[in-house]
Amino acid sequence: MSFLSRLMLVKSKAHFSADARRVRAPAGAKARNFDGMGKRKAEMARRRVGLIILAFSAFYGVIGFRLVHYTYAQPENTSSIMPADRLMASRPDILDRNGQVLATDIRTVSLFAEPHKIVDADEATEKLQTVLPDLDVRGTYRKLTSKSHFQWLRRQLTPKQQSQILALGIPGIGFRPEKRRFYPGGSTASHIVGFVNIDNRGMAGMEKYIDNQGLADLADLGMTSNAPLEPVKLSIDLRVQNVVHDVVMNAMVNFKAKGAGAVVLDANTGEVLGMASYPDFDPNKPEEGAKEGWLNRMSNGTFEMGSTFKAFTLAMGLDSGRVKLSDSFDARYPIKIGGFTIHDLHGRGTFLSVADVFRYSSNIGTAKIAQTVSIPDHKAFLTRLGLLTKMNTELPEVKMPSQPREWRPVNQITIAFGHGVSTTPLQTAVAGMALVNGGKLIPPTFLPRSREQADEMAEAVIRPQTSADMRYLFEYNGVIGSGRNARVPGFDVGGKTGTADKVVNGRYDHKLNFNAFLAAFPIKNPRYVVLSFCDEPHDGEGGTLAANTAAPIVRDIIRRSAPILGVEPNFGDVGNGMLVSY
């Protein structure tokens, strides 16, 4: 073998030996490398298990959360109605001046259905009818088969009805808590307090006034809550209100009248202590009042007030300085003007003093007093007393007075004794208040008002001396005139009657009267003004004139309410029917 061959063989063996050493030598290192790989695989396995556990935990956590959410979620979340906090929003209690509750919220429930969960609409309807006999079967079936997710079935159930329906076990039927307005006094103060609709929103009276002050806007914005609100206190004295309501209701029945009403005002603050108009309604069931009961004739009905307007005409003459109490007017002959003839109902056929014009309610004498003032001044005087403009007060139901488009001489004469201008009874009482309280016109209010607050807003409309003269005339008529039937021993009542023929088909009907009586007591220093009316009486004692219908209403109100109002009787000022001078 050549050297080259041996050399290559030696190299080849040497190379093989080196490779063998490389393969055999790291036996321990190989073991160590295998252990490292095992540890990495174990760590990866642990991570995979951790991720799987975390994934399952998150999955079941989501399921648990959804279960809890569906357990406590309110039904309205599946409906299109307003959120619960808005439907559950509280209204403030309404209280009288002494804290007696006139209106409050009570808790109730309403019945709803989720049509997509109803199994058998026919069966569900039949079952509900066993508890709710007056249920609208067709309407209910239509709701239960609709494609919506929410339908009201009946609002404001009783607890007994709720319990009976629960016992039926109807799938897809549920209840939601709501609030219902409750009026403990029923119809006693219905036209003042008003009422709410099914969603607890004010629809009339002071309920509507409260909403108009911002409560309705807050509810629309979802900013109301279930938290109790500060009560709203009214000027009404519930005891006096009950008296007024009772007397007015009895008068309408006894005199077989179309309507009747009355108001008691604080002569120095303008506060309404009591006011009623009949027919009326129960605010707990306002739908049963119908149109006749809903009309508040005291503030939202206008009438020709008849001879009560003579008080304003005489006050105008006296305040102008053109007429004095010592003056006399010729009332011997009728007045003919513009194709009309003005007569006196109780004509004396003689000259009458100003006091006797008032006492005998002379149309002729009153017309001649009115003619001492120009037509523009006459109109301005009634406007100043608030008799020709819309009354400003909290009650939303207030009607605008009506008057002739153009005042002609004949209009001035007829308006002087209460024909041709229609006003509300309440604003007539407010104007009458200015005649006896020193000459201050004070806007009426259904909220408490202090004497100081009233003085700040009072407007002087006649001179104090004119007011003193009018107090004398009211007392004169109350003692020996047409106001005798309103006298209450010890309480010194003075006033003026008014009997107006009503207009039927454009003509005055002498058989249909609107009777009113404007009064104040104690008349020497009046604390309260009372006005009553009786619309179309048919059976008054001694006739259907105001002296026999409206005046007794005032008498009964004062007799029963004067002690409540804290007016002490005084039997020393008037003796043997004679007036004591001022």
C-alpha positions, 0 to 999 in steps of 0.5 A: 500500500502506498504512502498516500493510501496509508495516509488517507486511511489514517486520516479517515480513521482519525476522522471517524474516531473524532466523530465517534467521540463527538457522538459518544462524549456528550451522554450527560449533556444529552440527558440534561438537554432532555430534562430542559425540554420536558420542563418547557413542555410542562410549563406550556401545558400548565399555561394552556390549562390556566387559559382554559380555566380562565376562559371557562370562568369568564364564560360562566361569569357572563352567564351568571351576570346575565341571569342576575340581570334578568332576575332583577331587571324591571319589565319596562326594559322590554317595553316602549313606555317611559322608565319607571322612575318617571312613571313613579315620580311623586307629586307634592301633597296639596294641603289647606292653610291648616295642614289638612290634606286635600290631595296626596299620592298613594301606591297602586299597581297596574297590569301589563302583558308581554304578548311575545310570552303569551301562550294562549291569548284566548285562555288568558283573556277568559281568565282575566275576565273572571277577575275584571268583569268589565274587561274589554274582551276584544281589545284585550285579545288584540293586545295579547296577540300583537307583535309588541313586547309590552301592552297595558291591560288595566291601570291602577288595580286594587290589592284584591284584584292584583292578588286574584290575578296572581292566583291565575298564574298566566304566563306573560302577565305582570304588574308594575308599581305606580302612583295614584292621586287620592283626594280625601275630601272628594268633591268638596274642593274639586274646582279648586284642587282640580284633578290629574289624568291616568299618568298623574299629570295635572289637568285642572285646578291647582294640580295643573297650576303645579305642573305649569310651575315646572313639574311637568317639564321636569317629568318630561326631561326625566328629572323627577324621582320617587322622593317626597316633594315639599307640600303645596299649601293653599289659602283654603280653610277646609272647614270653611270650604266644607260649609260653602260647598254644603250650602251651595249644594243644598241651595241648588237642590232647594231652589231647583236651580241650574247652578249655584256658587259662592266664595269667601274672600279675606278682604285685606289679603285677597286670599280665597278661604272657600269657593264652590261651584255646583254641579261639580265632580269627584276628582277621584272619578273626574270622568263621571262629572261630565261637562256640567260638573267640570265647569267652574262657574265661579271663575270660568263662567261669565254672567250679567251680574244684575243689580250688584253692578249698581254698587260699582256705578254708585261708587263711580259717581261718589268717587268722581266727586260729582255725586254726594250721599246727600244728593237726590235723583228724579226717579218719577218717570221712565227713561227712554233712549235708543228705542228702549224704555228703562223702568224701575222694578220697585218704582217709588215714583218720587225723588230718591236719595243716593241711599234710597237709589241703592236700597230700592235698586232703582234702575232710573236713579242708577242710570242718572248717576252713571250719566254724571260721568262720561262714557270713557270715564265709566269704561275706565272706572270698571277697567280699573276695578278689573271688571273688563279684563281677564282676572289674574290668579293661580287657577288656570280656569279663568274666562275673559269678561265680555262687553259691547264692542262700542259703548253707546249712551244706551250701553252706559245706562244698561251697564250701570245696572248690570246688563250688557257686561258679563263678568265672572262671579269671582272677579265681581267679588274681588271688585266688591272687596275694593269697595269696602276695604278702603279702596284697594284692589288686591288680586285674588289668590289660592295660596297663603298671603300675608297682609304685608304682601297684599299691601305691596301689590294692592292698587288704590282704585277709589278714595278711602272716603268713597269706600266709607260711603259704600260701607254705609250703603251696604249696611243701609241695604242690609238692615232695611233693604233687599239684603235683610235676608242675609243678616246674621245677628251679631255679625253685621252683614251688609250687601247688595242683591242682583237679579238679572234676566238671562238672554235666550235666543238674543232676547231677555227672558223674564222667567229665567234669572241669574241671581247674585248677592255681594256682601261683606262682614262685619261691615263697619270694618270688613274682614271678609267678602262673600258673594253667592249666585243662584242660576235659574232658580225655580222655587225660591221662598217668596219668589225667585229674586236674589233677595229670596235665593242668593241672599239666604246662601250668604246668610247660611255661609256666614252663620256657619263659618264666622265662628270658624274664621274667628269673627266674634259676634257683636250685639251692641252696634245695631239696635232696633234696626237703626243704623249707627253713623260712621 
